């Protein structure tokens, strides 16, 4: 009986980590949209986010290296370049174009587009590794993309053609993150998930800060105080915390269930968008969200059947 109670407690804690992580990550778009109300440019905004997150990623890297006895297992030159490349693609460039896209579209549409990443992983695996796409996954992709097209068409009618450009940028962000997921598979096995996340995220922070000093006048970093507060919140609550919470959830309840619980993320973004940003919630958005999540569920649940 004690063992059963202990397992149940661990399961519930894992669910709590997964739900909290999904909701925390869902808040990223909301915070970015709030910051844009102060007329801050995307480069300065993402720089502040990554600068505040950098110390935590460095600590995460050091902790992960200690846990995996990395001193006795140093990275090869190939792995070092791999970490830098993954950090550039998955956490720097992907985040940057996402920030740009959010200037033109709602937080709800952004979250739906980003949630297409699992279907993009399927396509990339087929293109790069000739991995066949099963019929159920083809159906899943059709369902998911139909949902995004439904919401996109509705938003174009309301806000105009700028939505198309914003959606393209966010779609590019999803593609880049899918590339990160595909290419990181082998490296995770060699150096560990936490170590890879910490090092790649640290590299992304350095890329972002370097970009700021190349493209921007240093005076641009002087922003209204609320933007500083929002950036700290974005860095800690919506960037660092979700990474740790999802890793802890995977450890306790597995990657499959953690991924399924994460499907509440788009609903959390839509809810916060409605109540915090005043974004509309229509039957079109509901239908599009249901299609996207239904497609992702089919791809993850029955894709290997």
PyMOL commands that set and color helices and strands:
alter all, ss='L'
color gray80, all
select helices_A, chain A and resi 2-36+42-67+70-72+77-101+107-114+117-129+135-159+162-191+193-215+218-221+225-253+255-261+264-277+283-301
alter helices_A, ss='H'
color red, helices_A
deselect
rebuild
show_as cartoon
